């Protein structure tokens, strides 16, 4: 059997295929382990109109940081006087600058923005 493989030069190619398969499986496991774990809080975010009234009418804030461009897309769900979604494009990626800019535009305290905002990255 070994002579047959050596004559056909398959011993090199067969070991290369097996080695490539091992790297592929190990890479898949590593990727699922390290990149598949969410870095978000495990407690669910409870959103209700009662908490929105306490937070000056702001129900939730989602800031999407763009990796390709130097801006942040922010969506704010407001329930006072009527429920609506506000959309902003801010020319910064700094969390403190985003929070202070939103506090000025929405006329709410920075602490309220800091407690409600959730950041996420956008990948192309």
C-alpha positions in Angstrom: 0.0 0.0 0.0 2.8 2.4 0.9 4.6 1.7 -2.4 1.4 2.3 -4.3 1.0 5.7 -2.6 4.6 6.6 -3.2 4.5 5.7 -6.8 1.5 7.9 -7.4 2.9 10.7 -5.2 -0.3 10.6 -3.2 1.4 10.4 0.2 2.3 14.1 0.1 -1.1 15.2 -1.2 -3.1 13.0 1.1 -1.2 14.3 4.1 -1.7 17.8 2.9 -5.4 17.3 2.6 -5.6 15.8 6.1 -3.5 18.6 7.5 -5.7 21.2 5.8 -8.9 19.6 7.1 -7.5 19.7 10.7 -6.6 23.4 10.3 -10.1 24.1 8.9 -11.9 22.2 11.8 -9.7 23.9 14.5 -10.2 27.3 12.9 -14.0 26.8 12.8 -14.0 25.8 16.5 -11.8 28.7 17.5 -14.0 31.2 15.5 -17.2 29.9 17.1 -15.8 30.0 20.6 -14.2 33.4 20.5 -16.4 35.3 18.0 -19.7 33.6 18.6 -19.9 34.7 22.3 -22.0 37.9 22.6 -20.4 40.7 24.7 -23.8 42.0 25.8 -25.3 42.0 29.2 -27.1 38.8 30.2 -30.0 40.6 31.9 -32.8 41.6 29.4 -33.4 45.2 28.8 -36.9 46.0 30.0 -38.6 48.7 28.0 -41.9 50.0 29.1 -43.7 53.3 28.8 -43.5 53.8 32.6 -39.7 53.8 32.5 -39.9 56.2 29.5 -41.8 58.7 31.5 -39.1 58.5 34.2 -36.5 59.0 31.5 -38.0 62.2 30.1 -39.9 60.4 27.4 -37.0 58.5 25.9 -37.7 54.8 25.6 -34.5 53.5 24.0 -31.3 54.7 22.2 -29.3 52.6 19.7 -26.0 54.0 18.4 -24.4 52.2 15.5 -20.7 52.9 15.0 -19.5 52.7 11.5 -16.1 51.1 10.9 -15.7 52.5 7.4 -16.7 56.1 8.0 -16.2 58.5 10.9 -19.8 58.9 11.9 -22.3 57.3 14.2 -26.0 56.5 13.3 -28.2 57.0 16.3 -31.9 55.9 16.6 -33.9 57.2 19.5 -37.4 55.9 20.3 -39.4 58.6 22.0 -42.9 58.1 23.5 -43.8 61.7 24.5 -46.0 63.3 23.2 -46.5 60.4 20.6 -44.4 57.3 19.9 -41.9 57.9 17.2 -38.3 57.1 16.1 -35.8 59.9 15.7 -32.7 59.3 13.5 -29.4 61.2 13.9 -26.0 61.1 12.2 -23.3 62.3 14.5 -19.8 63.1 13.1 -18.0 61.4 16.0 -17.3 58.0 17.4 -16.4 58.9 21.0 -19.1 57.7 23.4 -18.9 60.8 25.6 -19.2 63.1 22.7 -22.2 61.1 21.4 -23.9 61.2 24.8 -23.4 65.0 25.2 -24.5 65.7 21.7 -27.7 63.7 22.2 -28.4 65.3 25.5 -28.2 68.7 23.9 -30.5 67.7 20.9 -33.1 65.9 23.1 -32.8 68.3 26.0 -32.4 65.6 28.6 -29.7 65.0 31.2 -26.5 63.2 30.1 -27.1 60.6 32.8 -30.4 59.6 31.2 -28.6 59.2 27.8 -25.8 57.2 29.4 -28.3 54.8 31.1 -30.3 54.1 27.9 -27.8 54.1 25.1 -26.7 50.8 23.6 -23.7 50.7 21.2 -23.1 48.4 18.3 -20.6 48.1 15.5 -21.5 47.9 11.9 -19.4 45.6 9.7 -19.4 46.0 5.9 
